[in-house]
């Protein structure tokens, strides 16, 4: 990450900050964001962008909910608890499935 440029950050009049990012996401995550945008649009009674859905999602999660208190070590996982990975699917299949989920045809 040292070879990347820090994205510009802008202070907004309402006390928030704006950061422009480019992220690479699996199609399944894009589909989930689309579903989140749909729920948010229904709640707000207006169209919602994926940017707004991401911002809302980030605000609605508790900060550092996954963090452990200082000095606490994570519990060791037994060897039998390992999860085998599934074979990767071609990107075209992932895209098709994500679009079907967004359209509600899956």
Secondary structure as GFF3:
##gff-version 3
##sequence-region A 1 106
A	DSSP	beta_strand	9	11	.	.	.	ID=ss1
A	DSSP	beta_strand	17	19	.	.	.	ID=ss2
A	DSSP	alpha_helix	27	44	.	.	.	ID=ss3
A	DSSP	alpha_helix	50	60	.	.	.	ID=ss4
A	DSSP	three_ten_helix	79	81	.	.	.	ID=ss5
A	DSSP	alpha_helix	91	103	.	.	.	ID=ss6
###
